[in-house]
Amino acid sequence: MDSAAASRVLVVDDDPALADVVARYLRRDGFEVDYATDGATGLKQALATLPDLVVLDVMMPGMDGLEVCRRLRQVAPIPVVMLTALGEENDRIAGLEIGADDYVTKPFSPRELAARVRAVLRRAASGGVSLTSADVLVAGDIEVDVVGHQVTRGGAAVALTAKEFDLLVYLLAHPGRAFRREELLEAVWGWRFGDTSTVTVHMRRLREKVESDASAPTHLVTVRGVGYRFEP
């Protein structure tokens, strides 16, 4: 299966039984898996071993999953799949805002989790969206170096998460075209089905970073009743 046999996954969950089940299922699916049962240990282990992906529970005593993800994002671009309780929308949005690549809602099937892990690893291996042959995309004062994975606005560097970068590149590559959130979810995240609030959250964060006034965007505009469009 893909390159999963060479991929190492760290599972961090304070429920040892659940962590063990997830680890055994992922190993059976071809992954190399370690697990930790608290956030502090998981963070330390992730920074020491630099796994290919971390499966991270949100609700843990002490250092919760959001804090682990936040600290991990400060030092390493390791993909993160977060596990959230059913109905905890705020946790999902918070995780996406700090850079989580995907989330799975409890209760979940190990098969679904393995599929999400494979999808995130494929995207990480491919370097994200690559839908344009142009090395540099320019729109107004926004300049995107697609190959170098760098963004500047007015000459100043802009720090984007991997998914924010992918979303910006995709929209710049299709100027003037309106996309439904569902279309962006599939094109950028690779999800045929999912919560479109993922797109909404990333768009809001992207506007805060690349627009002069995020409350009145001139490039990343909302198309009422449809979704979003990039205006060059």
SULKAUR-V165783 format. One record per run of one state. SS is the DSSP state (2 for helix, 1 for strand, 0 for the rest). FROM is the first residue (numbers start at 1). TO is the last residue. If there is no record, write none. Layout:
# SULKAUR-V165783
ss=SS from=FROM to=TO
ss=SS from=FROM to=TO
This chain:
# SULKAUR-V165783
ss=0 from=1 to=3
ss=2 from=4 to=6
ss=0 from=7 to=7
ss=1 from=8 to=12
ss=0 from=13 to=15
ss=2 from=16 to=28
ss=0 from=29 to=31
ss=1 from=32 to=36
ss=0 from=37 to=38
ss=2 from=39 to=49
ss=0 from=50 to=52
ss=1 from=53 to=57
ss=0 from=58 to=64
ss=2 from=65 to=75
ss=0 from=76 to=78
ss=1 from=79 to=85
ss=0 from=86 to=88
ss=2 from=89 to=97
ss=0 from=98 to=101
ss=1 from=102 to=106
ss=0 from=107 to=109
ss=2 from=110 to=126
ss=0 from=127 to=135
ss=1 from=136 to=139
ss=0 from=140 to=141
ss=1 from=142 to=145
ss=0 from=146 to=149
ss=1 from=150 to=153
ss=0 from=154 to=155
ss=1 from=156 to=158
ss=0 from=159 to=161
ss=2 from=162 to=172
ss=0 from=173 to=177
ss=1 from=178 to=180
ss=2 from=181 to=189
ss=0 from=190 to=196
ss=2 from=197 to=210
ss=0 from=211 to=213
ss=2 from=214 to=216
ss=0 from=217 to=219
ss=1 from=220 to=223
ss=0 from=224 to=226
ss=1 from=227 to=230
ss=0 from=231 to=232
